[in-house]
Amino acid sequence: IGNTVVVTVTKDANVSCTFDNTRDTATIKVVKNVTAAAGVTDGSFEFSSNITTLGEGGNFSLTTVGGTASTETVTVPTGSYNIAESVPEGWTLTSQDCTGTEANPDGGLYFELSKDDVVVCTFTNTRDTATIKVVKNVSAQGGVTDGTFNFLSDSLLGNFSLTTVGGTASTATVTVPTGTFSVSENIPAGWTLQDIS
C-alpha cells in the first residue's frame, strides 16, 4: 500500500480522504534460569526495564521453581528497550542474552525491536559457594589420645559425630552456599575445649 493517494476533484464534489495506520509491534519475554549449586536450585530476582507491560514502571520480579521462571509474552511497540537484573547478594549473573534480536550487554541488555520480532531474553544466575570442613584434635593427657565428640551445625554438614584416631578426625569437605553458619561442639564430660580456630 502506498502512502499517496491521487484524487480528481470535480465541481461540487465533497471528497474526504482517510489514512489509517497501525503501530508496528514485536513481542518480548524474559526467562530466569538458576544453575543449581550447593543444594540451592531457586531464588527471587528483581529486574528493571523500560517495558511497562512487564510491570509497574517496567520493574518486575521472578521467583524460580525447579530452576526456572518467566514473564508472560508481551506485545510492545517497535523501538529501543533495556532490561537489567539487580543481582542479589550471594549470586553471580553468569549469562544474559536475547534471541530474536541483537542485544548489547552493558550492565543489562539493550536492544532494538523491529516489526514482528519475537524476542526472548534469558538471564542465568549461579549461587555463590564456599567449602567447609571441621577438624577435631585431641591433646593426649593421662594416656587418653582419642574420643568421640558430637557437633551441631546449621550448614549442610548437619549434626554429626567425630571419633578421633591417633588424636585427630575430620568431616569431609562440603560445598555450601555463601552465608553465615554455626558449628558447635557438645563437650562430653571429662573433656575441656581448649581452642577453636
Accessible surface in RSA format (square Angstrom, percent):
REM  Atomic radii and reference values for relative SASA: ProtOr
REM  Chains: A
REM  Algorithm: Lee & Richards
REM  Probe-radius: 1.40
REM  Slices: 20
REM RES _ NUM      All-atoms   Total-Side   Main-Chain    Non-polar    All polar
REM                ABS   REL    ABS   REL    ABS   REL    ABS   REL    ABS   REL
RES ILE A   1   229.42 130.6 145.66 108.5  83.76 201.9 157.25 113.2  72.16 195.8
RES GLY A   2    64.88  80.0   0.00   N/A  64.88  80.0  36.65 100.6  28.23  63.2
RES ASN A   3   134.30  92.6 112.59 108.8  21.71  52.3  39.93  96.1  94.37  91.2
RES THR A   4   110.03  78.3  81.33  82.5  28.70  68.4  61.14  82.1  48.88  73.9
RES VAL A   5    82.57  54.3  62.25  56.4  20.32  49.0  65.21  56.7  17.35  47.1
RES VAL A   6   137.05  90.2 107.15  97.0  29.90  72.0 110.39  95.9  26.66  72.3
RES VAL A   7    61.74  40.6  33.20  30.1  28.55  68.8  36.04  31.3  25.71  69.7
RES THR A   8   120.91  86.0  93.75  95.0  27.16  64.7  66.66  89.5  54.25  82.0
RES VAL A   9    96.23  63.3  66.51  60.2  29.72  71.6  66.51  57.8  29.72  80.6
RES THR A  10    92.53  65.8  83.38  84.5   9.15  21.8  70.21  94.3  22.32  33.7
RES LYS A  11   185.48  90.5 152.21  93.4  33.28  79.2 105.78  95.2  79.70  84.9
RES ASP A  12   133.09  93.2  88.38  88.0  44.71 105.7  41.75  98.3  91.34  91.1
RES ALA A  13    47.53  43.7  15.14  23.4  32.39  73.7  25.17  35.4  22.37  59.3
RES ASN A  14   152.82 105.4 117.94 114.0  34.89  84.0  33.48  80.6 119.34 115.4
RES VAL A  15    71.72  47.2  37.81  34.2  33.91  81.7  40.93  35.6  30.79  83.5
RES SER A  16   103.04  87.1  68.62  91.6  34.42  79.3  47.75 101.7  55.28  77.4
RES CYS A  17    66.60  50.4  33.04  36.9  33.55  78.9  19.60  49.7  47.00  50.7
RES THR A  18   109.46  77.9  73.97  75.0  35.49  84.6  53.90  72.4  55.56  84.0
RES PHE A  19   126.83  63.5  98.62  61.1  28.21  73.4 102.36  62.1  24.47  70.0
RES ASP A  20   134.60  94.3  97.63  97.2  36.97  87.4  37.28  87.7  97.33  97.1
RES ASN A  21   143.49  99.0 104.76 101.2  38.73  93.3  34.41  82.8 109.08 105.4
RES THR A  22   126.90  90.3 101.46 102.9  25.43  60.6  70.52  94.7  56.38  85.2
RES ARG A  23   144.23  60.6 125.69  64.1  18.54  44.1  69.06  94.4  75.17  45.6
RES ASP A  24    60.23  42.2  55.99  55.7   4.25  10.0   5.35  12.6  54.89  54.7
RES THR A  25    51.11  36.4  48.41  49.1   2.70   6.4  23.04  30.9  28.07  42.4
RES ALA A  26     2.48   2.3   0.00   0.0   2.48   5.6   2.48   3.5   0.00   0.0
RES THR A  27    35.80  25.5  35.80  36.3   0.00   0.0  33.60  45.1   2.20   3.3
RES ILE A  28     0.16   0.1   0.00   0.0   0.16   0.4   0.16   0.1   0.00   0.0
RES LYS A  29    64.00  31.2  64.00  39.3   0.00   0.0  10.14   9.1  53.86  57.4
RES VAL A  30     0.00   0.0   0.00   0.0   0.00   0.0   0.00   0.0   0.00   0.0
RES VAL A  31    25.13  16.5  25.13  22.7   0.00   0.0  25.13  21.8   0.00   0.0
RES LYS A  32     0.00   0.0   0.00   0.0   0.00   0.0   0.00   0.0   0.00   0.0
RES ASN A  33    47.52  32.8  47.52  45.9   0.00   0.0  12.24  29.5  35.28  34.1
RES VAL A  34    15.89  10.5   0.00   0.0  15.89  38.3   0.29   0.3  15.60  42.3
RES THR A  35    67.48  48.0  62.66  63.5   4.83  11.5  51.86  69.7  15.62  23.6
RES ALA A  36    64.49  59.3  40.61  62.7  23.88  54.3  40.78  57.4  23.70  62.8
RES ALA A  37    21.30  19.6  12.82  19.8   8.47  19.3  21.23  29.9   0.07   0.2
RES ALA A  38    20.25  18.6   0.00   0.0  20.25  46.1   8.26  11.6  11.99  31.8
RES GLY A  39    72.90  89.9   0.00   N/A  72.90  89.9  36.43 100.0  36.48  81.7
RES VAL A  40    33.82  22.3  30.47  27.6   3.34   8.1  33.82  29.4   0.00   0.0
RES THR A  41    64.90  46.2  62.16  63.0   2.74   6.5  42.95  57.7  21.95  33.2
RES ASP A  42    50.57  35.4  37.47  37.3  13.10  31.0  19.52  45.9  31.04  31.0
RES GLY A  43    16.25  20.0   0.00   N/A  16.25  20.0  16.22  44.5   0.03   0.1
RES SER A  44    67.63  57.1  49.49  66.0  18.14  41.8  31.58  67.2  36.05  50.5
RES PHE A  45     0.70   0.3   0.02   0.0   0.68   1.8   0.70   0.4   0.00   0.0
RES GLU A  46    99.44  57.1  98.79  74.7   0.65   1.5  48.05  92.9  51.38  42.0
RES PHE A  47     5.89   2.9   0.00   0.0   5.89  15.3   1.21   0.7   4.68  13.4
RES SER A  48    50.03  42.3  49.52  66.1   0.51   1.2  30.33  64.6  19.69  27.6
RES SER A  49    12.91  10.9   0.00   0.0  12.91  29.7   2.35   5.0  10.55  14.8
RES ASN A  50    70.15  48.4  49.94  48.3  20.21  48.7  33.81  81.4  36.34  35.1
RES ILE A  51     2.33   1.3   0.70   0.5   1.62   3.9   2.33   1.7   0.00   0.0
RES THR A  52    98.01  69.7  82.79  83.9  15.22  36.3  54.71  73.5  43.30  65.5
RES THR A  53    84.32  60.0  55.95  56.7  28.37  67.6  62.92  84.5  21.39  32.3
RES LEU A  54    20.56  11.5   1.20   0.9  19.37  48.7   3.81   2.7  16.75  45.1
RES GLY A  55    20.88  25.7   0.00   N/A  20.88  25.7  20.57  56.5   0.30   0.7
RES GLU A  56   166.31  95.5 143.96 108.9  22.35  53.2  66.57 128.8  99.74  81.4
RES GLY A  57    55.70  68.7   0.00   N/A  55.70  68.7  31.95  87.7  23.75  53.2
RES GLY A  58     0.00   0.0   0.00   N/A   0.00   0.0   0.00   0.0   0.00   0.0
RES ASN A  59    85.71  59.1  78.50  75.9   7.21  17.4  25.32  60.9  60.39  58.4
RES PHE A  60    21.76  10.9   9.70   6.0  12.06  31.4  21.25  12.9   0.50   1.4
RES SER A  61    62.22  52.6  41.59  55.5  20.63  47.5   6.07  12.9  56.16  78.7
RES LEU A  62    15.92   8.9  13.65   9.8   2.27   5.7  15.92  11.2   0.00   0.0
RES THR A  63    81.94  58.3  66.20  67.1  15.73  37.5  48.06  64.6  33.88  51.2
RES THR A  64     2.89   2.1   0.00   0.0   2.89   6.9   0.00   0.0   2.89   4.4
RES VAL A  65   120.95  79.6 111.71 101.1   9.24  22.3 111.95  97.3   9.00  24.4
RES GLY A  66    69.67  85.9   0.00   N/A  69.67  85.9  38.19 104.8  31.48  70.5
RES GLY A  67    12.15  15.0   0.00   N/A  12.15  15.0   8.33  22.9   3.82   8.6
RES THR A  68    68.82  48.9  64.15  65.0   4.67  11.1  55.34  74.3  13.48  20.4
RES ALA A  69    18.96  17.4   8.18  12.6  10.79  24.5  18.96  26.7   0.00   0.0
RES SER A  70    53.41  45.1  27.37  36.5  26.03  60.0   5.53  11.8  47.87  67.1
RES THR A  71    18.76  13.3   8.52   8.6  10.23  24.4  15.53  20.9   3.23   4.9
RES GLU A  72   143.73  82.5 135.94 102.8   7.79  18.6  55.22 106.8  88.51  72.3
RES THR A  73    81.51  58.0  54.29  55.0  27.21  64.9  37.96  51.0  43.55  65.8
RES VAL A  74    21.71  14.3  17.96  16.3   3.75   9.0  21.71  18.9   0.00   0.0
RES THR A  75    81.53  58.0  64.51  65.4  17.02  40.6  38.42  51.6  43.11  65.2
RES VAL A  76     4.53   3.0   3.79   3.4   0.74   1.8   4.53   3.9   0.00   0.0
RES PRO A  77    64.16  46.8  64.16  58.5   0.00   0.0  64.16  53.0   0.00   0.0
RES THR A  78    25.84  18.4  19.97  20.2   5.87  14.0   8.27  11.1  17.56  26.5
RES GLY A  79    25.83  31.9   0.00   N/A  25.83  31.9  25.78  70.7   0.05   0.1
RES SER A  80    69.49  58.7  54.65  72.9  14.84  34.2  39.21  83.5  30.28  42.4
RES TYR A  81    25.10  11.7  21.35  12.1   3.76   9.8  13.76  10.3  11.34  14.0
RES ASN A  82    47.40  32.7  47.40  45.8   0.00   0.0   2.74   6.6  44.66  43.2
RES ILE A  83     0.36   0.2   0.00   0.0   0.36   0.9   0.14   0.1   0.22   0.6
RES ALA A  84    25.58  23.5  25.30  39.0   0.28   0.6  25.30  35.6   0.28   0.7
RES GLU A  85    18.42  10.6   0.00   0.0  18.42  43.9   0.75   1.5  17.67  14.4
RES SER A  86    71.54  60.5  58.22  77.7  13.31  30.7  36.57  77.9  34.97  49.0
RES VAL A  87    64.09  42.2  34.80  31.5  29.29  70.6  34.80  30.2  29.29  79.4
RES PRO A  88    40.09  29.2  28.74  26.2  11.35  41.3  38.49  31.8   1.60  10.0
RES GLU A  89   175.87 101.0 142.92 108.1  32.96  78.5  66.95 129.5 108.93  88.9
RES GLY A  90    11.51  14.2   0.00   N/A  11.51  14.2   6.02  16.5   5.48  12.3
RES TRP A  91    30.03  12.1  19.06   9.2  10.97  25.8   3.22   1.7  26.82  43.5
RES THR A  92    67.72  48.2  64.88  65.8   2.84   6.8  49.72  66.8  18.00  27.2
RES LEU A  93    50.14  27.9  26.82  19.2  23.32  58.6  26.82  18.8  23.32  62.7
RES THR A  94    75.83  53.9  40.95  41.5  34.88  83.1  44.05  59.2  31.79  48.1
RES SER A  95    58.34  49.3  49.14  65.6   9.20  21.2  44.71  95.2  13.63  19.1
RES GLN A  96    42.12  23.6  26.69  19.5  15.44  36.8   8.18  17.4  33.94  25.7
RES ASP A  97    86.38  60.5  84.82  84.4   1.56   3.7  27.82  65.5  58.56  58.4
RES CYS A  98     8.54   6.5   0.00   0.0   8.54  20.1   0.07   0.2   8.47   9.1
RES THR A  99    88.88  63.2  84.24  85.4   4.64  11.1  78.94 106.0   9.94  15.0
RES GLY A 100    49.58  61.1   0.00   N/A  49.58  61.1  26.20  71.9  23.38  52.4
RES THR A 101    28.65  20.4   7.10   7.2  21.55  51.4  12.11  16.3  16.53  25.0
RES GLU A 102   161.00  92.4 145.29 109.9  15.71  37.4  64.00 123.8  97.00  79.2
RES ALA A 103    21.69  19.9   0.19   0.3  21.50  48.9   0.19   0.3  21.50  56.9
RES ASN A 104   103.23  71.2 103.18  99.7   0.06   0.1  21.41  51.5  81.82  79.1
RES PRO A 105    85.95  62.6  64.74  59.0  21.21  77.1  65.06  53.7  20.90 129.9
RES ASP A 106   111.05  77.8  97.23  96.8  13.82  32.7  23.45  55.2  87.60  87.4
RES GLY A 107    73.95  91.2   0.00   N/A  73.95  91.2  44.30 121.6  29.65  66.4
RES GLY A 108     1.74   2.1   0.00   N/A   1.74   2.1   1.56   4.3   0.17   0.4
RES LEU A 109     1.13   0.6   1.05   0.7   0.09   0.2   1.05   0.7   0.09   0.2
RES TYR A 110   103.95  48.5 103.31  58.8   0.64   1.7  63.56  47.8  40.38  49.8
RES PHE A 111    10.17   5.1   0.00   0.0  10.17  26.5   6.81   4.1   3.36   9.6
RES GLU A 112   106.34  61.1 100.56  76.1   5.78  13.8  58.85 113.8  47.49  38.8
RES LEU A 113     5.19   2.9   0.00   0.0   5.19  13.0   0.06   0.0   5.13  13.8
RES SER A 114    68.03  57.5  63.61  84.9   4.41  10.2  32.83  69.9  35.19  49.3
RES LYS A 115   129.23  63.0 111.08  68.2  18.15  43.2  56.77  51.1  72.46  77.2
RES ASP A 116   105.35  73.8  84.69  84.3  20.66  48.9  34.90  82.1  70.45  70.3
RES ASP A 117    32.51  22.8  28.03  27.9   4.47  10.6   4.01   9.4  28.50  28.4
RES VAL A 118   104.32  68.6  91.34  82.7  12.98  31.3  91.34  79.4  12.98  35.2
RES VAL A 119     1.37   0.9   0.00   0.0   1.37   3.3   0.00   0.0   1.37   3.7
RES VAL A 120    46.58  30.7  45.98  41.6   0.60   1.5  45.98  39.9   0.60   1.6
RES CYS A 121     0.00   0.0   0.00   0.0   0.00   0.0   0.00   0.0   0.00   0.0
RES THR A 122    39.05  27.8  37.70  38.2   1.35   3.2  23.88  32.1  15.17  22.9
RES PHE A 123     0.01   0.0   0.01   0.0   0.00   0.0   0.01   0.0   0.00   0.0
RES THR A 124    23.69  16.9  23.69  24.0   0.00   0.0  15.59  20.9   8.11  12.3
RES ASN A 125     0.00   0.0   0.00   0.0   0.00   0.0   0.00   0.0   0.00   0.0
RES THR A 126    34.51  24.5  34.27  34.7   0.24   0.6  29.42  39.5   5.09   7.7
RES ARG A 127    41.82  17.6  38.13  19.4   3.69   8.8   0.03   0.0  41.79  25.3
RES ASP A 128    44.81  31.4  39.15  39.0   5.67  13.4  17.56  41.3  27.26  27.2
RES THR A 129    58.98  41.9  31.71  32.1  27.27  65.0   3.15   4.2  55.83  84.4
RES ALA A 130    49.81  45.8  39.92  61.6   9.90  22.5  49.81  70.1   0.00   0.0
RES THR A 131    91.65  65.2  65.50  66.4  26.15  62.3  35.48  47.7  56.18  84.9
RES ILE A 132    43.67  24.9  38.66  28.8   5.01  12.1  43.67  31.4   0.00   0.0
RES LYS A 133   109.39  53.4  83.17  51.0  26.23  62.4  29.13  26.2  80.27  85.5
RES VAL A 134    20.05  13.2  17.36  15.7   2.68   6.5  20.05  17.4   0.00   0.0
RES VAL A 135    83.30  54.8  55.87  50.6  27.43  66.1  55.87  48.5  27.43  74.4
RES LYS A 136    21.30  10.4  20.79  12.8   0.50   1.2   7.09   6.4  14.20  15.1
RES ASN A 137   103.06  71.1  83.61  80.8  19.45  46.8  29.80  71.7  73.26  70.8
RES VAL A 138    18.62  12.3   0.67   0.6  17.96  43.3   3.94   3.4  14.69  39.8
RES SER A 139    65.23  55.1  47.20  63.0  18.03  41.5  24.20  51.5  41.03  57.5
RES ALA A 140    60.77  55.9  38.05  58.7  22.72  51.7  38.34  54.0  22.43  59.4
RES GLN A 141   127.45  71.3 118.88  86.9   8.57  20.4  51.13 108.8  76.32  57.9
RES GLY A 142    86.42 106.6   0.00   N/A  86.42 106.6  47.84 131.3  38.58  86.4
RES GLY A 143    75.26  92.8   0.00   N/A  75.26  92.8  39.87 109.4  35.39  79.3
RES VAL A 144    77.42  50.9  73.04  66.1   4.38  10.5  76.68  66.6   0.74   2.0
RES THR A 145    62.48  44.4  59.63  60.5   2.85   6.8  40.34  54.2  22.15  33.5
RES ASP A 146    52.21  36.6  37.69  37.5  14.52  34.3  19.55  46.0  32.66  32.6
RES GLY A 147    17.13  21.1   0.00   N/A  17.13  21.1  17.12  47.0   0.01   0.0
RES THR A 148    75.96  54.0  57.04  57.8  18.92  45.1  40.28  54.1  35.67  53.9
RES PHE A 149     2.18   1.1   1.55   1.0   0.63   1.6   2.18   1.3   0.00   0.0
RES ASN A 150    73.75  50.9  73.17  70.7   0.59   1.4  16.20  39.0  57.56  55.6
RES PHE A 151    13.17   6.6  10.97   6.8   2.20   5.7  11.05   6.7   2.12   6.1
RES LEU A 152   103.06  57.4 101.56  72.7   1.50   3.8 101.82  71.5   1.23   3.3
RES SER A 153    15.02  12.7   0.00   0.0  15.02  34.6   3.80   8.1  11.23  15.7
RES ASP A 154    97.29  68.2  65.58  65.3  31.71  75.0  44.27 104.2  53.03  52.9
RES SER A 155    10.66   9.0   0.01   0.0  10.65  24.5   2.00   4.3   8.66  12.1
RES LEU A 156   104.92  58.4  75.60  54.1  29.31  73.7  79.00  55.5  25.92  69.7
RES LEU A 157    27.84  15.5   8.09   5.8  19.75  49.6  10.77   7.6  17.06  45.9
RES GLY A 158    26.59  32.8   0.00   N/A  26.59  32.8  26.59  73.0   0.00   0.0
RES ASN A 159   108.72  75.0  77.72  75.1  31.00  74.7  22.45  54.0  86.27  83.4
RES PHE A 160    34.11  17.1  21.04  13.0  13.07  34.0  31.51  19.1   2.60   7.4
RES SER A 161    66.01  55.8  41.99  56.0  24.03  55.3  22.38  47.6  43.64  61.1
RES LEU A 162    15.12   8.4  13.40   9.6   1.71   4.3  15.12  10.6   0.00   0.0
RES THR A 163    77.67  55.2  63.17  64.0  14.50  34.6  48.27  64.8  29.40  44.5
RES THR A 164     2.85   2.0   0.00   0.0   2.85   6.8   0.00   0.0   2.85   4.3
RES VAL A 165   118.77  78.2 110.09  99.7   8.68  20.9 110.72  96.2   8.06  21.9
RES GLY A 166    70.48  86.9   0.00   N/A  70.48  86.9  39.33 107.9  31.15  69.8
RES GLY A 167    11.77  14.5   0.00   N/A  11.77  14.5   8.22  22.6   3.55   8.0
RES THR A 168    66.53  47.3  62.16  63.0   4.37  10.4  54.62  73.4  11.91  18.0
RES ALA A 169    18.80  17.3   8.49  13.1  10.31  23.4  18.80  26.5   0.00   0.0
RES SER A 170    52.68  44.5  27.47  36.7  25.21  58.1   5.22  11.1  47.45  66.5
RES THR A 171    18.49  13.2   8.74   8.9   9.75  23.2  15.43  20.7   3.07   4.6
RES ALA A 172    76.25  70.1  55.81  86.1  20.45  46.5  66.76  94.0   9.50  25.2
RES THR A 173    82.11  58.4  53.91  54.7  28.21  67.2  38.43  51.6  43.69  66.0
RES VAL A 174    38.72  25.5  34.38  31.1   4.34  10.5  38.72  33.6   0.00   0.0
RES THR A 175    63.21  45.0  54.30  55.0   8.91  21.2  27.86  37.4  35.35  53.4
RES VAL A 176     6.12   4.0   6.12   5.5   0.00   0.0   6.12   5.3   0.00   0.0
RES PRO A 177    17.99  13.1  17.94  16.4   0.05   0.2  17.94  14.8   0.05   0.3
RES THR A 178    50.39  35.8  41.99  42.6   8.40  20.0  42.72  57.4   7.67  11.6
RES GLY A 179    63.32  78.1   0.00   N/A  63.32  78.1  32.49  89.2  30.83  69.0
RES THR A 180   133.46  94.9 106.00 107.5  27.45  65.4  74.33  99.8  59.13  89.4
RES PHE A 181    70.61  35.3  40.69  25.2  29.92  77.9  41.96  25.4  28.65  82.0
RES SER A 182    66.45  56.2  61.30  81.8   5.15  11.9  46.55  99.1  19.90  27.9
RES VAL A 183    56.10  36.9  24.29  22.0  31.81  76.6  24.37  21.2  31.73  86.1
RES SER A 184    58.95  49.8  52.85  70.5   6.10  14.1  44.53  94.8  14.41  20.2
RES GLU A 185    34.60  19.9  10.00   7.6  24.59  58.6   5.36  10.4  29.24  23.9
RES ASN A 186    97.36  67.1  87.12  84.2  10.23  24.6  13.27  31.9  84.09  81.3
RES ILE A 187    77.08  43.9  53.55  39.9  23.53  56.7  53.55  38.6  23.53  63.9
RES PRO A 188    40.22  29.3  28.68  26.1  11.53  41.9  38.54  31.8   1.68  10.4
RES ALA A 189   105.30  96.8  68.96 106.4  36.34  82.7  80.88 113.9  24.42  64.7
RES GLY A 190    85.48 105.4   0.00   N/A  85.48 105.4  43.11 118.3  42.37  94.9
RES TRP A 191    81.91  32.9  64.19  31.1  17.72  41.6  44.36  23.7  37.55  60.9
RES THR A 192   116.13  82.6  93.48  94.8  22.65  54.0  62.15  83.5  53.98  81.6
RES LEU A 193    62.47  34.8  38.09  27.2  24.38  61.3  41.31  29.0  21.16  56.9
RES GLN A 194   140.20  78.4 100.54  73.5  39.66  94.4  39.86  84.8 100.34  76.1
RES ASP A 195   109.17  76.5  83.63  83.2  25.54  60.4  34.89  82.1  74.28  74.1
RES ILE A 196   142.13  80.9 112.70  84.0  29.43  70.9 117.01  84.3  25.12  68.2
RES SER A 197   145.72 123.1  68.95  92.0  76.77 176.8  72.61 154.6  73.11 102.4
END  Absolute sums over single chains surface
CHAIN  1 A    12277.0       8776.0       3501.0       6594.8       5682.2
END  Absolute sums over all chains
TOTAL         12277.0       8776.0       3501.0       6594.8       5682.2
